[in-house]
Amino acid sequence: MSKEPILLLFGKNVQKYRISQDLSQEKLAELAGVHRTYIGMIERAEKNITLCNIEKIAKALNIQIQELLQ
């Protein structure tokens, strides 16, 4: 099954910002208040993330939500 382009883009951006801030998936998960495996699933485009969790991740990365969607 092919992955949705929006999920691929979002996951790639989460990973890019996480790595640029020298954060592990575990640390980002802790900052965002989500389970550690959830970040990996997002980065691999395996999860269709909710708006609430998009906001949590953006806040944990100190970026605007739209930066994760561009």
Order of alpha helices (4+ residues) and beta strands (2+ residues): alpha-alpha-alpha-alpha
